[in-house]
Structures are given as structure tokens and as C-alpha cells.
Amino acid sequence: MIKKEKHKTIIMLGTSPEGHGGIATVVGNYGDCGVLKKWKVKYVVTHVQGSGFAKACAAGVAMQQLLCMLVTGRIGLLHVHMSSRASTWRKSLFLLMGMVFRVPYLIHLHSPNFVDFFEHECGERRKRLIRFLLSRALYVIALSQGWAKDIKKISPAARTVILFNSVPLPAARLREKEMEESSNALCDPPLILFLGHVGKRKGTFDLIRAVALLSENFRLIIGGDGELQRAQMLSEELGVSDKILFAGWLGKAEKDHLLARAAIFVLPSYHEGVPMAILEAMSWGIPIVTTPVGGIPEVVTEGQEGLLVNSGDIVGLAHALARLLAAPSLRREFGERGRHKIESKFSIKVLQPQLEQLWIDSGVSEPEPRPEPELVMQRGEVPAPEIQPKV
């Protein structure tokens, strides 16, 4: 009789799920859907928001944790979430530690400008290290087809696979209720929503200049940290500060409350991968105005789920926003198509089996189910929070 090998632990390394940015959102969604608990994945936090000292401490503690687990021989796979710059060099240390103990690994790339980082910010030695790490990975997970091709240009030996970012599908009734309440308030103009880091790369300053050209009635909420003071000064200079609320970084409940009410979601970025904010907005049935950069055209098709405007085209951005502000039926049509696309292609229900198959293909045996069913904690509904402007 052949003795069945016991399930070995998957170690996932990445930024704190309580932090900001796409990786934190992706990992948070994995936790909420129960896949980490199902596979008994051990999540090791390698990065936190805060000072350089806090980040260094987090990385040091993570290295100690990983080393202690490696010496036990019970690790079957490292699943490493990696971005560019400091994230690359930090994660390279963890990957090299795993190699010493002959533990296989996956690299889950999240940086929208990884190719530019590789070509323009790395010397020959660092380029060789990156190529080595990519080529030795069981799989390099890319967030879009275009991204997978770019990775192959850096390291032709890399075994790239595409795994789109996934989002939960909110209950349609929540948005319908919020929109009905919003429409009943005659004083409330259509809400344009921006979520992301406030700065040039996300096109925030272009957005402020574009809305200054609008004659239509609207309300713009900018949710995110970054160059808030510069953005506020620009809005005052252009005379639109009374129409824009700078909400700062938003928690899950605050963000969902705004997504349930928004008439248009806008993200006029210059560089992107596959933005979680766009996927989340589409899941709520919101029409999108964005730019055709990175993996965005694989998510938003011009005239189907939203409107695409070239980066830096301020007049074109204003026209796109004005078109949707003036056409509620078109907004509804785009929103319904977007939600359907999320449900069929980008929902957790669709993409969770693909993630699990990657782990199985990497040689990790699926853990045996526990005798009693487990309850998966979901992010519950909470009363609408009060959002205060932040500087």
C-alpha cells in the first residue's frame, strides 16, 4: 500500500493586507473568499506602510519566520507577490532563501512599470539576477496577455501564465438601493468617483483640469493618498474646489458606500497593470472612463463597458465625462455590460479555481477537508460611514 504524502504548506509572501494598493486588495480578496483557509496557506507579511524603520523591521521578522519554517521541511511552495524597485530586491532575498532549501516558487508580478524598471533602473548585475529569478520560477504569474509578453522579453526562459486579478461580486440590490436614494435627493448631482494614488501617474491632475472644462452639474470625489495638497491647490486655481471632495485613503466600508452611489468611475492613468479599482467599479455596475494603457484594454472595451481616452488628453477626457453625464441610459448600459464581464471573467468564483490549479500544477497536494464545514467570514454590510475631507 502506497502511503499518501501529507499536504505541505504553501507560504504566501507579500505586503500587509491592511495596507494600501493592489497587492493588499488582491490578498484581502483571497482571504475573504476562503481559498487561503481551504489550502491552509500561511501568509507572511514582508512589507508594511510606514517609516523605513518599520518596513525594515517587517522584512527582518518575515525572514526569521520563513527560515524557521524552511528548516522544518514542511513547505511545499512559495507564492511570492512582487512589484518593482524595493519590492524586487526584498523578495529576491526570500526567493534565494527558498532556493537554498530547494523549495519551488511562483512569482506573482504586480508592477505596471516592471519593464521600465528593468530596462532603465537596473545595471547588468541586477538584470542578470532578475532574469535568473524569473527563469527559475515554476510559473511567473502575469496580470494580462500584454504583460506576459513583456516578461518573456526580459526572460525568454520564464514560464509565464496569465491570472487576472479577481474581485467579489456585490449584491446588485445594494447598488439599486443606494442609487434610488441618491436620485431621490434632488440636490445631489451625478457622482464621479476616482480611487487611487493622487499624482501624475494616475492622471489625477489631468482629471481636475478636465472637470474644470465641464458645464454639466457633477460632484467629484477623489479617494486616495498622495499629492493631496498639490491637487487641492490646482482645484482652487481652476475654480472647481467646491465641486471636488478629497476624501483621502478610504477603508473598505467607505469605498463600497461610494461605489454603490457613483454614476461614473474615472481613472486616467499613464501606466497601469490591471487596476483593482476598475475591476471593483465594474463589479458594482459603474461605467468606466479610463486610458488604454497596460492591461486596461483587456478589461474595458471602447463603447462597451466605458470610454477610453488617451493619457494626457484633457479635452478628450472632459468630452467623455460630459457624454456620460448627459446620458443616464448609456451609463446604465455600460454598467450592466461591465458587471456581466466581471461575473463571467474576473470574479473570484471564476478565477479561484485557476489559482488552485496553479498550486496543484506546482506539485502541492490539496489538503483533505475537515470533518465539519468551515464558515468563511465575508466583509459584511455596514452603515454608510461619514467621509471627511483630508489634506
C-alpha positions as CSV (number, residue, x, y, z in Angstrom):
1,M,0.0,0.0,0.0
2,I,1.4,3.4,-1.1
3,K,1.4,5.9,1.7
4,K,-0.2,9.2,0.7
5,E,2.0,12.2,1.1
6,K,0.8,14.7,3.6
7,H,-0.2,18.2,2.5
8,K,2.7,20.6,2.6
9,T,2.2,24.2,3.5
10,I,2.0,27.0,0.9
11,I,3.8,30.1,2.1
12,M,2.5,33.3,0.5
13,L,4.7,36.4,0.9
14,G,3.5,40.0,0.3
15,T,2.6,43.3,1.8
16,S,0.2,43.6,4.7
17,P,-3.5,43.0,3.6
18,E,-4.3,46.0,5.8
19,G,-2.0,48.2,3.7
20,H,-2.7,50.3,0.5
21,G,-2.5,49.3,-3.1
22,G,-3.4,46.4,-5.4
23,I,-1.5,43.6,-3.8
24,A,-3.1,44.3,-0.4
25,T,-6.6,44.2,-2.2
26,V,-5.8,41.0,-4.0
27,V,-4.6,39.3,-0.9
28,G,-7.6,40.6,1.1
29,N,-9.9,39.2,-1.5
30,Y,-8.2,35.8,-1.4
31,G,-8.7,35.8,2.4
32,D,-12.4,36.8,2.1
33,C,-13.3,34.1,-0.4
34,G,-11.8,31.4,1.8
35,V,-9.2,30.0,-0.5
36,L,-6.3,30.7,1.8
37,K,-8.1,28.9,4.7
38,K,-9.1,26.0,2.5
39,W,-5.5,25.3,1.4
40,K,-4.1,26.2,4.9
41,V,-1.9,28.9,3.3
42,K,0.5,30.7,5.7
43,Y,0.7,34.4,4.9
44,V,3.9,36.1,5.8
45,V,3.9,39.9,5.8
46,T,7.1,41.2,4.2
47,H,6.1,44.9,3.9
48,V,4.0,47.4,5.9
49,Q,3.0,51.0,5.4
50,G,5.1,53.4,7.5
51,S,8.6,54.5,8.0
52,G,11.7,52.9,6.6
53,F,12.5,51.5,10.0
54,A,9.0,49.9,10.2
55,K,9.5,48.4,6.8
56,A,12.9,47.1,7.7
57,C,11.6,45.5,10.9
58,A,8.7,43.8,9.0
59,A,11.2,42.4,6.4
60,G,13.5,41.1,9.2
61,V,10.7,39.4,11.1
62,A,9.5,37.8,7.9
63,M,12.9,36.4,7.1
64,Q,13.1,34.9,10.5
65,Q,9.7,33.4,10.2
66,L,10.5,31.9,6.8
67,L,13.8,30.5,7.9
68,C,12.2,28.7,10.9
69,M,9.6,27.2,8.5
70,L,12.1,26.2,5.9
71,V,14.2,24.2,8.3
72,T,11.1,22.0,9.2
73,G,10.9,20.8,5.6
74,R,7.1,21.2,5.5
75,I,7.0,24.0,2.9
76,G,5.7,22.8,-0.4
77,L,5.6,26.1,-2.3
78,L,6.4,29.8,-2.0
79,H,3.9,32.1,-3.6
80,V,5.6,35.5,-3.8
81,H,3.8,38.7,-4.6
82,M,6.3,41.0,-6.2
83,S,6.4,44.6,-7.6
84,S,9.3,46.7,-8.8
85,R,12.2,48.5,-7.1
86,A,12.5,47.8,-3.4
87,S,9.9,45.1,-3.6
88,T,12.0,43.2,-6.2
89,W,15.2,43.4,-4.1
90,R,13.4,42.5,-0.9
91,K,11.6,39.5,-2.4
92,S,14.8,38.3,-4.1
93,L,16.2,37.6,-0.6
94,F,13.2,35.4,0.2
95,L,13.4,33.6,-3.1
96,L,17.2,32.9,-2.7
97,M,16.5,31.5,0.8
98,G,13.9,29.2,-0.6
99,M,16.3,28.0,-3.3
100,V,18.9,27.0,-0.6
101,F,16.3,24.6,0.8
102,R,15.1,23.5,-2.7
103,V,11.6,24.9,-2.3
104,P,9.8,25.7,-5.6
105,Y,8.3,29.1,-6.0
106,L,5.8,31.2,-8.0
107,I,6.4,34.9,-8.8
108,H,3.1,36.9,-8.9
109,L,4.1,40.1,-10.6
110,H,2.0,43.2,-9.9
111,S,4.1,46.2,-11.1
112,P,2.7,48.1,-14.0
113,N,6.1,49.5,-14.9
114,F,8.3,46.5,-14.3
115,V,9.8,46.6,-17.8
116,D,10.8,50.3,-17.5
117,F,12.3,49.5,-14.1
118,F,14.2,46.6,-15.6
119,E,15.5,48.4,-18.6
120,H,16.2,51.9,-17.2
121,E,16.9,51.4,-13.5
122,C,18.9,48.2,-13.3
123,G,22.6,47.6,-14.1
124,E,23.8,44.4,-15.8
125,R,24.3,42.5,-12.5
126,R,20.8,43.3,-11.3
127,K,19.3,42.4,-14.7
128,R,21.1,39.0,-14.5
129,L,19.6,38.5,-11.0
130,I,16.1,39.3,-12.2
131,R,16.4,37.0,-15.3
132,F,17.7,34.3,-13.0
133,L,14.8,34.6,-10.6
134,L,12.2,34.7,-13.4
135,S,13.7,31.7,-15.2
136,R,13.9,29.5,-12.1
137,A,10.3,30.1,-11.1
138,L,7.8,27.3,-11.7
139,Y,5.5,30.0,-13.0
140,V,5.6,33.7,-13.4
141,I,2.0,35.0,-13.0
142,A,1.2,37.9,-15.2
143,L,-2.0,40.0,-14.9
144,S,-2.6,40.4,-18.6
145,Q,-1.6,39.0,-22.0
146,G,0.4,42.1,-22.9
147,W,2.2,41.8,-19.6
148,A,3.1,38.2,-20.2
149,K,4.7,39.1,-23.5
150,D,6.8,41.8,-21.8
151,I,8.0,39.3,-19.2
152,K,9.1,36.9,-21.9
153,K,11.1,39.8,-23.5
154,I,13.0,40.2,-20.2
155,S,13.5,36.4,-19.6
156,P,12.6,34.1,-22.6
157,A,13.0,31.1,-20.3
158,A,10.3,32.3,-17.9
159,R,7.2,30.1,-17.8
160,T,4.5,32.8,-17.8
161,V,0.9,32.2,-17.1
162,I,-2.0,34.7,-17.0
163,L,-4.1,35.1,-13.9
164,F,-6.3,38.1,-13.9
165,N,-6.9,40.0,-10.7
166,S,-10.3,38.9,-9.2
167,V,-12.9,40.8,-7.2
168,P,-16.1,39.7,-5.3
169,L,-19.4,40.4,-7.0
170,P,-21.5,42.7,-4.8
171,A,-25.2,42.2,-4.5
172,A,-27.0,44.2,-7.2
173,R,-29.7,45.2,-4.8
174,L,-27.2,47.2,-2.7
175,R,-26.4,49.5,-5.6
176,E,-30.0,49.8,-6.7
177,K,-31.0,50.9,-3.2
178,E,-28.2,53.4,-3.0
179,M,-28.9,54.8,-6.5
180,E,-32.6,55.1,-5.7
181,E,-31.8,57.0,-2.5
182,S,-29.3,59.2,-4.4
183,S,-31.7,60.0,-7.2
184,N,-34.4,60.9,-4.7
185,A,-32.2,63.6,-3.3
186,L,-32.8,66.4,-5.8
187,C,-29.8,68.3,-4.6
188,D,-27.4,65.5,-5.3
189,P,-25.7,65.8,-8.8
190,P,-24.2,62.7,-10.5
191,L,-21.2,61.4,-8.6
192,I,-17.9,61.0,-10.5
193,L,-15.5,58.7,-8.5
194,F,-11.7,58.4,-8.6
195,L,-9.9,55.9,-6.4
196,G,-6.1,55.6,-6.4
197,H,-2.8,57.3,-5.6
198,V,-3.2,61.0,-6.1
199,G,-0.5,62.0,-8.5
200,K,0.7,62.3,-12.1
201,R,0.9,58.5,-12.9
202,K,-2.8,58.0,-12.1
203,G,-3.8,61.2,-14.1
204,T,-5.3,63.0,-11.1
205,F,-4.1,66.4,-12.2
206,D,-5.4,65.8,-15.7
207,L,-8.8,64.8,-14.2
208,I,-9.0,68.1,-12.2
209,R,-8.2,70.1,-15.4
210,A,-10.8,68.1,-17.3
211,V,-13.7,68.6,-14.9
212,A,-12.9,72.3,-14.9
213,L,-14.0,72.3,-18.5
214,L,-17.4,70.8,-17.8
215,S,-20.6,72.8,-17.8
216,E,-22.7,69.9,-16.6
217,N,-23.6,69.5,-13.0
218,F,-21.5,66.9,-11.1
219,R,-19.7,66.0,-7.9
220,L,-16.2,64.5,-8.0
221,I,-14.8,62.5,-5.1
222,I,-11.1,61.7,-5.2
223,G,-10.3,58.9,-2.8
224,G,-6.6,58.1,-2.2
225,D,-3.4,59.4,-0.6
226,G,-0.5,61.0,-2.3
227,E,-0.1,64.6,-3.5
228,L,-3.3,65.9,-2.0
229,Q,-2.1,69.4,-1.2
230,R,-1.0,70.0,-4.8
231,A,-4.3,68.6,-6.1
232,Q,-6.3,70.8,-3.8
233,M,-4.3,73.9,-4.9
234,L,-4.9,73.1,-8.5
235,S,-8.7,72.7,-8.0
236,E,-8.7,76.1,-6.2
237,E,-6.7,77.7,-9.0
238,L,-9.2,76.4,-11.6
239,G,-12.3,77.3,-9.6
240,V,-13.7,73.8,-9.1
241,S,-12.8,73.2,-5.4
242,D,-16.4,73.5,-4.4
243,K,-17.3,70.5,-6.7
244,I,-14.4,68.2,-5.5
245,L,-14.1,66.3,-2.3
246,F,-10.6,65.0,-1.4
247,A,-11.6,62.0,0.8
248,G,-8.1,60.6,1.5
249,W,-7.4,56.9,1.6
250,L,-10.7,55.0,2.1
251,G,-11.4,51.9,4.1
252,K,-13.5,49.1,2.7
253,A,-16.8,50.2,4.0
254,E,-16.3,53.9,2.9
255,K,-15.2,52.7,-0.6
256,D,-18.1,50.4,-1.0
257,H,-20.5,53.1,0.0
258,L,-19.2,55.4,-2.7
259,L,-19.1,52.7,-5.3
260,A,-22.7,51.9,-4.7
261,R,-23.6,55.6,-5.4
262,A,-21.2,56.5,-8.2
263,A,-22.6,57.4,-11.6
264,I,-19.1,57.3,-13.3
265,F,-15.8,55.8,-12.4
266,V,-12.7,57.5,-13.8
267,L,-9.0,56.6,-13.8
268,P,-7.0,58.5,-16.5
269,S,-3.7,56.7,-15.8
270,Y,-0.4,56.9,-17.7
271,H,0.9,53.5,-16.6
272,E,-1.2,50.5,-15.2
273,G,-1.3,46.8,-15.0
274,V,-4.9,45.7,-14.4
275,P,-6.2,48.2,-11.8
276,M,-8.2,46.7,-9.0
277,A,-10.1,49.9,-8.7
278,I,-11.5,49.5,-12.2
279,L,-12.5,45.8,-11.6
280,E,-14.2,46.8,-8.4
281,A,-16.1,49.6,-10.1
282,M,-17.3,47.3,-12.9
283,S,-18.4,44.8,-10.3
284,W,-20.7,47.5,-8.9
285,G,-22.1,48.2,-12.4
286,I,-20.4,51.6,-12.9
287,P,-19.5,52.8,-16.4
288,I,-15.7,53.5,-16.8
289,V,-13.7,56.3,-18.3
290,T,-10.1,55.4,-18.4
291,T,-7.0,55.2,-20.7
292,P,-5.8,52.3,-22.9
293,V,-2.6,51.6,-21.1
294,G,-1.2,48.3,-19.7
295,G,-3.8,45.6,-19.3
296,I,-6.8,48.0,-19.2
297,P,-7.9,47.3,-22.9
298,E,-8.3,43.6,-21.9
299,V,-10.8,44.7,-19.3
300,V,-12.6,47.8,-20.8
301,T,-13.6,47.8,-24.4
302,E,-14.3,51.2,-26.0
303,G,-18.0,51.7,-26.3
304,Q,-18.9,48.5,-24.4
305,E,-18.1,48.9,-20.7
306,G,-16.9,52.5,-20.9
307,L,-15.0,55.1,-22.8
308,L,-11.2,55.1,-23.5
309,V,-9.2,58.3,-23.8
310,N,-5.5,58.7,-24.5
311,S,-3.4,59.6,-21.5
312,G,-2.9,63.3,-21.2
313,D,-5.8,64.2,-23.5
314,I,-7.6,66.6,-21.1
315,V,-10.1,67.8,-23.7
316,G,-10.9,64.2,-24.7
317,L,-11.3,63.3,-21.0
318,A,-13.7,66.2,-20.5
319,H,-15.8,65.2,-23.5
320,A,-16.0,61.5,-22.3
321,L,-17.2,62.6,-18.9
322,A,-19.7,65.1,-20.4
323,R,-21.1,62.4,-22.7
324,L,-21.8,60.1,-19.8
325,L,-23.1,62.8,-17.5
326,A,-25.7,63.7,-20.2
327,A,-26.8,60.1,-20.9
328,P,-28.1,58.1,-17.9
329,S,-29.3,55.3,-20.2
330,L,-25.8,54.9,-21.7
331,R,-24.3,54.8,-18.2
332,R,-26.7,52.1,-17.3
333,E,-25.9,50.1,-20.5
334,F,-22.1,50.4,-19.9
335,G,-22.5,49.5,-16.3
336,E,-24.6,46.3,-17.0
337,R,-22.0,45.2,-19.6
338,G,-19.2,45.8,-17.1
339,R,-20.8,43.8,-14.3
340,H,-21.5,40.9,-16.7
341,K,-17.8,40.9,-17.8
342,I,-16.7,40.8,-14.2
343,E,-19.2,38.0,-13.4
344,S,-18.0,35.9,-16.4
345,K,-14.3,36.6,-16.5
346,F,-12.9,38.5,-13.4
347,S,-15.0,37.3,-10.4
348,I,-13.4,35.3,-7.6
349,K,-15.8,32.5,-8.5
350,V,-14.2,32.2,-11.9
351,L,-10.6,32.8,-11.0
352,Q,-10.3,30.9,-7.7
353,P,-10.2,27.5,-9.5
354,Q,-7.4,28.9,-11.8
355,L,-5.4,29.9,-8.8
356,E,-5.9,26.5,-7.1
357,Q,-4.9,24.7,-10.4
358,L,-1.7,26.6,-10.4
359,W,-0.9,25.3,-6.9
360,I,-1.8,21.7,-8.0
361,D,0.4,22.0,-11.1
362,S,3.2,23.2,-8.9
363,G,3.1,19.9,-7.0
364,V,1.2,20.8,-3.9
365,S,-1.5,18.3,-2.9
366,E,-4.9,19.6,-2.0
367,P,-5.5,19.4,1.8
368,E,-8.1,17.0,3.0
369,P,-11.3,18.7,4.1
370,R,-12.0,19.0,7.7
371,P,-14.9,16.9,9.1
372,E,-17.0,19.9,9.9
373,P,-17.8,22.7,7.4
374,E,-15.9,25.9,7.9
375,L,-17.6,29.3,7.9
376,V,-15.9,31.8,5.6
377,M,-16.1,35.3,7.0
378,Q,-17.3,37.8,4.5
379,R,-16.9,41.6,4.6
380,G,-20.4,42.4,5.9
381,E,-22.7,45.3,5.2
382,V,-22.1,48.3,7.5
383,P,-23.9,51.6,7.9
384,A,-22.7,54.3,5.5
385,P,-19.7,56.0,7.1
386,E,-19.2,59.7,7.1
387,I,-16.3,60.6,4.8
388,Q,-14.3,63.6,5.9
389,P,-12.1,65.6,3.5
390,K,-8.4,65.1,4.1
391,V,-5.3,67.1,3.3
